[in-house]
């Protein structure tokens, strides 16, 4: 995983206008259990690419499946119904 992180960081420097690279970095950080780092990358990416729906979904999906990195806006995990996050 450390190698993947290094590749994404190098790619982000080379292609700074590509949100796909930043999303990949955030996913690698989540896979490493570095949720605070992943959230920071997602937040920075959303500031730069505010209209990118895939980044919004990636940040919302998180580790538990709903809300920013798995939590709703309140910070409490959302309930699930039929495997899909609710919009409550």
C-alpha positions as MATLAB code, in Angstrom:
seq = 'XXXXXXXXXXXXXXXXXXXXXXXXXXXXXXXXXXXXXXXXXXXXXXXXXXXXXXXXXXXXXXXXXXXXXXXXXXXXXXXXXXXXXXXX';
ca = [
       0.000    0.000    0.000;
       2.850    2.407    0.683;
       3.960    2.014   -2.923;
       0.467    2.804   -4.199;
       0.347    5.900   -2.011;
       3.714    7.055   -3.373;
       2.552    6.517   -6.968;
      -0.674    8.489   -6.403;
       1.227   11.339   -4.742;
       3.743   11.491   -7.612;
       0.935   11.364  -10.173;
      -0.902   14.174   -8.372;
       2.189   16.355   -8.695;
       2.466   15.571  -12.382;
      -1.270   15.945  -13.128;
      -2.607   18.390  -10.504;
      -5.860   18.996  -12.413;
      -7.007   15.364  -12.346;
      -9.438   14.575   -9.504;
      -9.189   10.845  -10.254;
      -5.665   10.827   -8.849;
      -6.720   12.465   -5.600;
      -9.659   10.094   -5.212;
      -7.306    7.158   -5.703;
      -4.981    8.532   -3.042;
      -7.885    8.926   -0.633;
      -9.014    5.342   -1.277;
      -5.497    4.028   -0.620;
      -5.352    5.979    2.630;
      -8.745    4.552    3.669;
      -7.531    1.041    2.861;
      -4.571    1.672    5.175;
      -6.976    2.701    7.934;
      -5.773    6.305    7.787;
      -9.234    7.810    7.859;
      -8.211   11.303    8.980;
      -5.682   11.511    6.139;
      -8.243   10.193    3.637;
     -10.812   12.714    4.840;
      -8.286   15.545    4.469;
      -7.553   14.495    0.875;
     -11.266   14.239    0.070;
     -11.986   17.646    1.595;
      -9.119   19.282   -0.329;
     -10.272   17.563   -3.529;
     -13.844   18.764   -3.016;
     -12.624   22.315   -2.490;
     -10.732   22.182   -5.759;
     -13.231   20.099   -7.781;
     -16.521   21.052   -6.128;
     -18.640   19.885   -9.056;
     -17.131   16.394   -9.312;
     -19.945   13.967   -8.394;
     -17.648   10.945   -8.124;
     -15.563   12.660   -5.449;
     -18.739   13.531   -3.561;
     -19.827    9.888   -3.701;
     -16.404    8.622   -2.658;
     -16.291   10.938    0.323;
     -19.859   10.057    1.228;
     -19.331    6.304    0.893;
     -16.552    6.080    3.450;
     -15.689    3.043    5.491;
     -19.190    2.289    6.749;
     -21.103    3.168    3.608;
     -22.819    6.502    4.271;
     -21.886   10.083    5.027;
     -18.406   11.589    5.124;
     -16.178    8.572    5.447;
     -19.011    6.459    6.742;
     -21.000    8.942    8.793;
     -23.973   11.200    8.162;
     -23.740   14.966    8.509;
     -24.336   14.640   12.235;
     -21.390   12.271   12.576;
     -23.672    9.372   13.443;
     -23.694    6.371   11.094;
     -26.793    6.379    8.925;
     -29.239    3.522    8.933;
     -29.264    1.233    5.932;
     -32.192   -0.281    4.137;
     -31.728   -2.947    1.500;
     -27.998   -2.350    1.386;
     -28.302    1.289    0.297;
     -27.617    4.295    2.556;
     -30.683    6.261    3.520;
     -30.936    9.982    2.851;
     -32.563   10.757    6.187;
];
